[in-house]
Amino acid sequence: MRIGGLQKVTLIDFPGKLACTVFLIGCPFRCPFCYNRELVLPELIEKQPRIKKEDFFDFLKEKKGLLEGVCITGGEPTANLDLPEFCQKIKELGFLVKLDTNAYDPEMMKKLIDEKLIDYVAMDVKAPKEKYGKLIGIENEVFVKRIIENIERSVEILKEGKIDYEFRTTMVPTLLEKKDILEIGRWLFSLSPGQKLPKYYLQNFRPEKTIDPKFEKIKPYPNEYLLEIQKALSPFFEVCQIR
């Protein structure tokens, strides 16, 4: 387990919980707008300071009774084969666990759910299907096809209702516009015919230390535009909000 960062307190990453956020190193995607590039790009990973696993768990022991949960993000957490063991140790200390994932490995997610090692999933849906390669920075058709299949498999797993979950998309100017987000909504709704999915969050883009430096100069969409999209998306989800 390679830990590349720790946010010691967060009020927003784990809905309704006072939590910390631990950042795991490594991701198979190369989303050009990603602002955790030091956890993704090999040449930057080498220079990224590591947090020893022992030090992380010592921190959790000190925060028992103060923090309620741990958010595991990245990078992409499910790319770590020892993620179940990591989650198990967190649970043994009495914390709730939230997993952030891009649906890279739905069977890993299922294992964590079935073994009650996580309590909440936040799943990124980057784009409509036809734009997925561009948004994840990988145009290999075989890889993109597999990721789209993994997204649909992940929705199937989450729909079993064993865990609370949300979907989310980062609204990146020059890459996504209203029609793309509506297409995502229709895609997800088609995977749950006749039934709204529970929660979808539209996240505004943050122009900071992105993988592709040109995105650092792009201005986020105005809030009015996001509100317009939110209103149009609402029929597909029980809760649809801007974050």
Secondary structure, 3 states (H helix, E strand, C coil): CCEEEEEEEECCCCCCCCEEEEEECCCCCCCCCCCCHHHCCHHHHCCCCCECHHHHHHHHHHCECCECEEEEECCCHHHCCCHHHHHHHHHHCCCEEEEEECCCCHHHHHHHHHCCCCCEEEEECCCCHHHHHHHHCCCCHHHHHHHHHHHHHHHHHHCCCCCEEEEEEEECCCCCCHHHHHHHHHHHHHCCCCCCEEEEEEEECCCCCCCCHHHHHCCCCCHHHHHHHHHHHHHHEEEEEEC
